[in-house]
Amino acid sequence: MSGAEVPESLPATAPRSWEPLSLLPIAVGLYWLLADQGIGWLLLSALPGCVLLAAGMVLLLVPGDPRVPALMALGAVLGVLLTPLVWLVSDFETLFYTVLGSLACVVVAGRIGLQAARRYADAPEPDTSTEMNLKAALDEAMLGFFVVSARMPSGTVAERMLEDVQTLEQAITDNGWFDDPSLMHAAPPAPEHTQIERARLWGSDYEVLRYDSDFVAPPGLPRASWLQAQTNSGCHVRILRHPGAARPWMLCLHGYRMGMPWMDLGLFPPAWLHEKLGLNVIQPVLPLHGPRRVGSLSGGRYLDGDLLDLVLAQAQALWDIRRSLAWLRAHEPDARVGVYGISLGGFNAALLSAYEAGLDFVVAGIPVIDLASALWGFLPPAHLDYFTAGGIDEARYRRLLSVVSPLSRPPLPSRERLHIFAGAGDLIVSPRHPLELSRHWQVPVSWYQGSHLSIRSERISRQVVAGAIREAGWP
């Protein structure tokens, strides 16, 4: 299934030859840079001032690039976060205007992003409130972080990627994976050798289960050695379980750039899932994330590497998640398991539903589904031109990723056990993604008036999960 099957309409505003709202980040950026408060001020003001000024100028002269409001929001949020330090090196008047200007830029960045976002016939319109603009601005700031932290293939790496795509496509064709992706994804056995350690965070005790992934790249694919890096080759699973009689298990799958305990336990709060609902919780860490990262940033080379990196990382993610379930069922053969994933975790929850039978339910929250469109829209123009000239366009990219796509196979649970929720103002995972999954699963989307990052404060997630638990007949 392709994203073109989801009806969409034009953005909220027509394209402009210049953006009047760009004058605000230009003015605020100049104020940051020119408000002479000494050397301490200069050191603090350089980053937010330069980012806001540069983003404003590009937005003024060549509007339309989706990366620009993202960088503008990132600069504005940095300006707000620097407030405590600004107070130490400036007077109250300067502090007031820089903070006020940065906050205004945050709101404007969110508004620009919402205006430029595509509209979809089956998704509600995001409201026009200041609250929604602020929520959207947080998404834009996160996109800005993704843009500046991503390591796009370039130079010899980009040249090698063109060669690897040929090898990848040939291997997929020769092995029949385009016709039946399940041939690429063998069911893993339960691990034989495990280690369990105890840990505690924010008043919650949990266990850390470790064992070897034992994932082996499918035959015919090049450059699989990086997957065997010491940090990535070991599975890392957090467990919260109650003593005594068996209870249902919630399998929680985290998002991109997450994987650290303070992030994952904040996204899937033990106080609610474990203590209030009384569930056992199992949280696998995705490959290349958290303690499994390769490099300085969690998630590096998962979505910001080359195409082969993504195919292999996602194939390993499916293997590792199923291996966690195999471990669980080896210890509790009759365990009742529900799956709850958010963002990239929503993608993996949807993918898991096509390969694992016996799941009580699957909840895909704000799920990114079409990885090709999600990544292609933020590639720099030079990269787009180079890859297109080399024979890799978005359609071919999507076809190659179909071997790890949740849209390539029907879900095994019945429709009554499948649930989706998404944000009307999500600028990281646009409504197109949950709508694609909705059509594939043939279930409706539960919408909320919010953005991607506002999900922690939205009621919809708990409502949908609670509904899934009731419908599954869990006590």
C-alpha positions as CSV (number, residue, x, y, z in Angstrom):
1,M,0.0,0.0,0.0
2,S,1.3,3.5,-0.8
3,G,0.7,6.8,0.9
4,A,-0.9,8.1,-2.3
5,E,-4.0,6.1,-1.4
6,V,-4.7,8.4,1.6
7,P,-6.7,11.4,0.3
8,E,-5.0,14.7,1.1
9,S,-5.8,18.3,0.3
10,L,-3.7,21.5,0.1
11,P,-2.0,23.0,3.1
12,A,-3.9,25.7,5.1
13,T,-2.2,28.5,3.3
14,A,-1.0,29.0,-0.3
15,P,2.8,29.3,-0.9
16,R,4.3,32.8,-0.5
17,S,7.2,34.5,-2.2
18,W,8.2,35.7,1.3
19,E,7.0,35.0,4.8
20,P,5.9,38.1,6.8
21,L,6.3,36.2,10.1
22,S,10.0,35.8,9.3
23,L,10.5,39.4,10.5
24,L,10.0,38.3,14.1
25,P,12.9,35.8,14.3
26,I,15.1,38.2,12.5
27,A,14.4,41.0,15.0
28,V,14.7,38.7,18.0
29,G,17.9,37.1,16.6
30,L,19.5,40.6,16.1
31,Y,18.5,41.6,19.6
32,W,20.2,38.5,21.1
33,L,23.4,39.3,19.2
34,L,23.4,43.1,19.6
35,A,22.3,43.6,23.2
36,D,25.9,44.2,24.5
37,Q,26.1,42.8,28.0
38,G,29.7,41.8,28.1
39,I,31.6,38.6,27.2
40,G,29.3,36.3,29.2
41,W,26.4,37.6,27.3
42,L,28.2,37.2,24.0
43,L,28.9,33.5,24.8
44,L,25.3,32.8,25.7
45,S,23.7,34.7,22.9
46,A,25.7,33.4,20.0
47,L,23.8,30.1,19.5
48,P,20.1,31.2,19.8
49,G,20.8,34.6,18.2
50,C,22.6,33.1,15.1
51,V,20.0,30.3,14.7
52,L,17.1,32.7,14.9
53,L,18.6,35.2,12.6
54,A,19.7,32.6,10.0
55,A,16.3,30.8,10.1
56,G,14.4,34.2,9.8
57,M,16.5,35.3,6.8
58,V,16.0,32.0,5.0
59,L,12.3,32.1,5.8
60,L,12.1,35.6,4.5
61,L,14.0,35.0,1.2
62,V,13.2,31.4,0.3
63,P,10.2,30.2,2.3
64,G,8.9,26.6,2.0
65,D,11.7,24.5,3.3
66,P,10.2,22.4,6.2
67,R,13.6,22.4,7.9
68,V,13.6,26.2,8.5
69,P,10.7,26.5,11.0
70,A,12.2,23.5,12.7
71,L,15.5,25.3,13.2
72,M,13.7,28.5,14.2
73,A,11.8,26.6,16.9
74,L,15.0,25.0,18.1
75,G,16.7,28.4,18.4
76,A,13.7,29.9,20.2
77,V,13.5,27.0,22.7
78,L,17.2,27.3,23.4
79,G,16.7,31.0,24.1
80,V,14.0,30.2,26.6
81,L,16.0,27.4,28.2
82,L,19.0,29.8,28.7
83,T,16.9,32.2,30.8
84,P,18.5,31.2,34.2
85,L,22.0,31.9,32.7
86,V,20.9,35.1,31.0
87,W,19.7,36.4,34.4
88,L,23.2,36.0,35.7
89,V,24.9,38.1,33.0
90,S,22.3,40.8,32.0
91,D,19.9,43.3,33.5
92,F,16.1,42.7,33.9
93,E,15.2,44.7,30.7
94,T,17.4,42.6,28.5
95,L,16.2,39.4,30.1
96,F,12.6,40.4,29.6
97,Y,12.9,41.2,25.9
98,T,15.0,38.1,25.0
99,V,12.7,35.7,26.8
100,L,9.6,37.4,25.5
101,G,10.9,37.5,22.0
102,S,12.0,33.8,22.2
103,L,8.6,32.8,23.4
104,A,7.0,34.7,20.6
105,C,9.2,32.9,18.1
106,V,8.2,29.5,19.6
107,V,4.5,30.3,19.0
108,V,5.2,31.6,15.5
109,A,7.3,28.5,14.6
110,G,4.4,26.3,15.6
111,R,2.0,28.4,13.6
112,I,4.1,28.3,10.5
113,G,4.5,24.6,10.8
114,L,0.7,24.0,11.2
115,Q,-0.1,26.3,8.2
116,A,2.3,24.4,6.0
117,A,1.2,20.9,7.1
118,R,-0.9,18.8,4.7
119,R,-4.5,18.3,5.4
120,Y,-6.3,15.0,5.1
121,A,-9.9,14.3,4.5
122,D,-10.2,11.7,7.2
123,A,-8.3,13.6,9.9
124,P,-9.7,16.5,11.9
125,E,-8.3,20.0,11.4
126,P,-5.9,21.2,14.1
127,D,-7.4,24.1,16.0
128,T,-5.9,27.5,15.8
129,S,-5.4,28.2,19.5
130,T,-2.1,29.5,21.1
131,E,-2.0,26.2,23.0
132,M,-1.9,24.2,19.8
133,N,0.8,26.5,18.4
134,L,2.9,25.9,21.4
135,K,2.4,22.1,21.1
136,A,3.3,22.2,17.4
137,A,6.4,24.3,18.2
138,L,7.7,21.6,20.5
139,D,7.4,19.2,17.5
140,E,9.3,21.7,15.3
141,A,12.0,22.1,17.9
142,M,12.4,18.3,18.1
143,L,12.6,18.2,14.3
144,G,15.2,20.9,14.4
145,F,17.2,18.7,16.8
146,F,16.8,15.7,14.4
147,V,18.0,17.9,11.5
148,V,21.2,19.1,13.2
149,S,22.0,15.8,14.9
150,A,21.4,13.6,11.8
151,R,24.4,12.2,10.0
152,M,23.2,12.0,6.4
153,P,25.2,9.7,4.1
154,S,27.7,11.9,2.2
155,G,30.9,11.6,0.3
156,T,32.1,8.0,-0.1
157,V,29.3,6.8,2.2
158,A,26.7,8.2,-0.2
159,E,28.6,6.5,-3.1
160,R,28.6,3.2,-1.3
161,M,24.9,3.6,-0.5
162,L,24.1,3.6,-4.2
163,E,26.1,0.4,-4.7
164,D,24.5,-1.2,-1.6
165,V,21.0,-0.4,-2.8
166,Q,21.7,-2.5,-5.9
167,T,22.9,-5.4,-3.8
168,L,19.9,-5.1,-1.4
169,E,17.4,-5.0,-4.2
170,Q,19.0,-8.0,-5.8
171,A,19.0,-10.0,-2.6
172,I,15.3,-9.1,-1.9
173,T,14.3,-10.2,-5.4
174,D,16.4,-13.4,-5.4
175,N,15.0,-14.5,-2.1
176,G,11.3,-13.7,-2.8
177,W,11.1,-11.2,0.1
178,F,9.1,-8.6,-1.9
179,D,6.3,-11.2,-2.4
180,D,6.6,-12.7,1.1
181,P,8.5,-10.6,3.6
182,S,8.0,-13.3,6.3
183,L,10.7,-15.3,4.5
184,M,13.2,-12.7,5.7
185,H,12.0,-12.8,9.3
186,A,12.5,-16.1,11.0
187,A,11.0,-16.6,14.5
188,P,13.7,-16.4,17.1
189,P,14.2,-18.9,19.9
190,A,14.0,-18.0,23.6
191,P,17.4,-17.0,24.9
192,E,19.2,-19.8,26.9
193,H,21.6,-17.7,28.9
194,T,20.3,-14.6,30.6
195,Q,21.3,-12.2,33.4
196,I,18.9,-10.2,35.6
197,E,19.9,-7.2,37.6
198,R,17.8,-5.0,39.9
199,A,17.4,-1.3,39.4
200,R,15.4,1.6,40.8
201,L,14.3,4.9,39.4
202,W,11.9,7.6,40.7
203,G,10.6,5.2,43.4
204,S,10.0,2.3,41.1
205,D,11.9,-0.9,41.3
206,Y,12.4,-2.9,38.2
207,E,14.6,-5.6,36.7
208,V,17.0,-5.4,33.8
209,L,17.1,-8.6,31.7
210,R,20.1,-9.1,29.5
211,Y,20.9,-11.7,26.9
212,D,22.5,-12.0,23.5
213,S,20.4,-10.9,20.5
214,D,21.9,-13.6,18.2
215,F,20.4,-11.7,15.3
216,V,22.1,-12.6,12.0
217,A,21.6,-10.5,8.9
218,P,19.7,-12.3,6.2
219,P,21.8,-13.8,3.4
220,G,23.0,-11.7,0.6
221,L,23.1,-8.4,2.5
222,P,26.4,-6.5,2.7
223,R,28.0,-4.8,5.7
224,A,26.2,-6.5,8.5
225,S,29.2,-6.4,10.9
226,W,28.2,-3.2,12.6
227,L,25.1,-4.9,14.0
228,Q,27.5,-7.1,16.0
229,A,29.0,-4.2,17.9
230,Q,29.3,-5.2,21.5
231,T,26.7,-2.7,22.7
232,N,24.1,-3.5,20.1
233,S,24.5,-7.3,20.1
234,G,23.1,-7.6,23.6
235,C,19.4,-7.3,24.3
236,H,18.4,-5.0,27.2
237,V,14.9,-5.5,28.6
238,R,13.3,-3.7,31.6
239,I,10.7,-5.7,33.6
240,L,8.2,-4.7,36.2
241,R,6.3,-7.7,37.6
242,H,4.1,-8.4,40.6
243,P,4.8,-11.3,42.9
244,G,2.2,-14.1,43.3
245,A,-0.4,-15.1,40.8
246,A,0.1,-14.5,37.1
247,R,-1.0,-11.2,35.7
248,P,-1.4,-9.8,32.1
249,W,1.7,-8.3,30.5
250,M,2.0,-5.0,28.7
251,L,4.8,-5.0,26.1
252,C,5.8,-1.3,25.8
253,L,7.8,-0.1,22.8
254,H,9.6,3.2,23.0
255,G,10.2,5.9,20.3
256,Y,13.1,7.1,18.3
257,R,16.1,8.5,20.2
258,M,14.8,7.1,23.4
259,G,15.8,3.9,25.2
260,M,17.1,5.4,28.4
261,P,15.3,4.4,31.7
262,W,14.2,8.0,32.6
263,M,12.7,8.5,29.1
264,D,11.0,5.2,28.7
265,L,9.6,5.0,32.3
266,G,8.4,8.6,31.8
267,L,6.6,7.6,28.6
268,F,5.1,4.4,30.1
269,P,4.7,5.4,33.7
270,P,4.9,2.5,36.2
271,A,2.6,4.4,38.6
272,W,-0.2,3.9,36.1
273,L,0.6,0.7,34.2
274,H,2.2,-1.3,36.9
275,E,0.7,0.0,40.2
276,K,-2.7,1.4,39.3
277,L,-3.7,-1.0,36.6
278,G,-1.8,-3.9,38.3
279,L,-0.1,-5.1,35.1
280,N,3.3,-6.7,34.6
281,V,5.4,-4.6,32.2
282,I,8.1,-5.6,29.8
283,Q,10.1,-2.9,27.9
284,P,12.6,-4.1,25.3
285,V,15.2,-1.5,24.2
286,L,15.3,-1.2,20.4
287,P,18.6,-1.8,18.6
288,L,21.0,1.1,18.5
289,H,19.1,2.9,21.3
290,G,19.9,3.7,25.0
291,P,22.6,1.3,26.3
292,R,22.7,-0.4,22.9
293,R,23.7,2.8,21.0
294,V,26.7,2.8,18.6
295,G,28.1,6.3,18.9
296,S,27.2,9.2,21.2
297,L,23.5,9.6,20.4
298,S,20.7,7.1,21.1
299,G,19.2,5.9,17.9
300,G,22.2,6.9,15.8
301,R,22.3,5.0,12.4
302,Y,18.7,3.7,12.9
303,L,17.0,6.5,10.9
304,D,19.9,8.7,10.0
305,G,22.2,6.2,8.5
306,D,21.9,4.8,5.0
307,L,19.1,2.6,3.6
308,L,20.8,-0.7,4.4
309,D,21.3,0.4,8.0
310,L,17.6,1.1,8.4
311,V,16.6,-2.3,6.8
312,L,19.0,-4.2,9.0
313,A,18.1,-2.2,12.2
314,Q,14.4,-2.7,11.7
315,A,14.8,-6.4,10.9
316,Q,16.8,-6.8,14.1
317,A,14.2,-4.8,16.1
318,L,11.5,-7.3,15.0
319,W,13.7,-10.2,15.9
320,D,14.7,-8.8,19.3
321,I,11.1,-7.9,20.3
322,R,9.9,-11.4,19.3
323,R,12.8,-12.8,21.3
324,S,11.6,-10.9,24.3
325,L,8.2,-12.5,23.8
326,A,9.8,-15.9,23.4
327,W,11.6,-15.5,26.7
328,L,8.3,-14.4,28.4
329,R,6.3,-17.4,27.0
330,A,9.1,-19.8,28.0
331,H,8.6,-18.7,31.6
332,E,4.8,-18.2,31.4
333,P,3.4,-20.3,28.5
334,D,-0.1,-19.0,29.2
335,A,0.8,-15.3,29.6
336,R,-1.7,-12.8,28.3
337,V,0.2,-10.1,26.4
338,G,-0.9,-6.7,25.1
339,V,1.4,-4.4,23.0
340,Y,1.6,-0.7,23.4
341,G,4.0,1.3,21.2
342,I,4.4,5.0,20.6
343,S,5.9,6.7,17.6
344,L,8.7,4.4,16.3
345,G,7.4,2.0,18.9
346,G,4.0,2.3,17.2
347,F,5.6,1.3,13.9
348,N,7.2,-1.7,15.7
349,A,3.9,-2.6,17.4
350,A,2.1,-2.6,14.1
351,L,4.9,-4.7,12.5
352,L,4.8,-7.2,15.3
353,S,1.1,-7.6,14.8
354,A,1.8,-9.1,11.4
355,Y,4.2,-11.7,12.8
356,E,3.0,-12.7,16.3
357,A,-0.1,-14.6,16.9
358,G,-1.8,-14.8,20.3
359,L,-1.5,-11.1,21.2
360,D,-4.5,-9.9,23.3
361,F,-4.4,-6.5,21.6
362,V,-2.1,-4.0,19.9
363,V,-2.2,-0.2,20.5
364,A,-0.2,1.9,18.0
365,G,0.1,5.4,19.3
366,I,1.1,8.3,17.0
367,P,2.7,5.6,14.7
368,V,5.2,6.5,12.0
369,I,4.3,4.1,9.3
370,D,5.8,5.2,6.0
371,L,9.5,5.6,6.8
372,A,10.3,6.6,3.2
373,S,8.1,9.7,3.2
374,A,9.1,10.6,6.8
375,L,12.8,10.6,5.9
376,W,12.6,11.8,2.3
377,G,10.9,15.0,3.3
378,F,13.8,16.2,5.3
379,L,16.7,15.3,3.1
380,P,18.8,18.3,2.0
381,P,18.3,19.3,-1.7
382,A,21.8,18.2,-2.7
383,H,21.2,14.7,-1.2
384,L,17.9,14.5,-3.0
385,D,19.4,15.4,-6.3
386,Y,22.3,13.0,-5.9
387,F,20.2,10.0,-4.8
388,T,17.6,10.7,-7.5
389,A,20.3,10.9,-10.2
390,G,21.7,7.6,-8.8
391,G,18.4,5.9,-9.2
392,I,17.0,6.1,-5.7
393,D,13.8,8.1,-5.5
394,E,11.1,8.0,-2.8
395,A,9.0,5.3,-4.5
396,R,12.0,3.0,-4.9
397,Y,13.0,3.7,-1.3
398,R,9.5,2.8,-0.1
399,R,9.5,-0.4,-2.1
400,L,12.9,-1.5,-0.6
401,L,11.6,-0.8,2.9
402,S,8.4,-2.8,2.2
403,V,10.3,-5.9,3.6
404,V,10.1,-4.3,7.0
405,S,6.8,-2.5,6.6
406,P,3.7,-3.2,8.8
407,L,1.7,-2.5,5.6
408,S,3.1,-5.5,3.7
409,R,1.3,-8.2,5.7
410,P,-2.2,-8.4,7.3
411,P,-2.3,-8.2,11.1
412,L,-2.9,-11.5,12.9
413,P,-5.1,-10.2,15.7
414,S,-8.7,-9.5,14.8
415,R,-9.9,-6.0,14.1
416,E,-11.5,-5.7,17.5
417,R,-8.1,-6.0,19.1
418,L,-6.3,-3.3,17.0
419,H,-6.3,0.3,18.2
420,I,-4.7,3.5,16.9
421,F,-4.5,7.1,18.3
422,A,-2.9,10.1,16.7
423,G,-2.6,13.9,16.9
424,A,-4.4,16.3,14.6
425,G,-1.5,18.8,14.9
426,D,1.4,16.2,14.8
427,L,4.2,17.7,12.8
428,I,6.7,14.8,13.4
429,V,4.3,12.0,12.3
430,S,1.8,13.6,10.0
431,P,-1.8,12.3,10.0
432,R,-1.0,10.5,6.8
433,H,0.8,7.8,8.8
434,P,-2.0,6.7,11.2
435,L,-4.4,7.0,8.3
436,E,-2.4,4.5,6.2
437,L,-2.4,2.1,9.2
438,S,-6.1,2.7,9.7
439,R,-6.9,1.6,6.1
440,H,-4.6,-1.4,6.3
441,W,-6.1,-2.5,9.6
442,Q,-9.6,-1.4,8.7
443,V,-10.1,0.3,12.1
444,P,-10.7,3.9,13.0
445,V,-8.2,6.4,14.5
446,S,-8.9,8.0,17.8
447,W,-7.8,11.6,17.4
448,Y,-6.7,14.3,19.9
449,Q,-6.1,18.0,19.5
450,G,-2.4,18.0,20.1
451,S,1.1,17.3,18.7
452,H,3.6,14.5,18.8
453,L,5.4,15.6,21.9
454,S,2.3,16.7,23.7
455,I,1.2,13.0,24.0
456,R,2.5,12.7,27.6
457,S,-0.2,15.3,28.7
458,E,-3.0,14.0,26.5
459,R,-5.8,11.9,27.9
460,I,-6.3,9.9,24.7
461,S,-3.5,7.5,25.3
462,R,-4.8,6.3,28.6
463,Q,-8.4,6.2,27.3
464,V,-7.4,4.0,24.3
465,V,-5.2,1.7,26.4
466,A,-7.9,1.3,29.0
467,G,-10.4,0.6,26.3
468,A,-8.1,-2.1,24.8
469,I,-7.7,-3.7,28.2
470,R,-11.5,-3.8,28.8
471,E,-12.2,-5.2,25.4
472,A,-9.5,-7.9,25.9
473,G,-11.3,-9.0,29.1
474,W,-8.3,-8.4,31.4
475,P,-9.2,-8.1,35.1
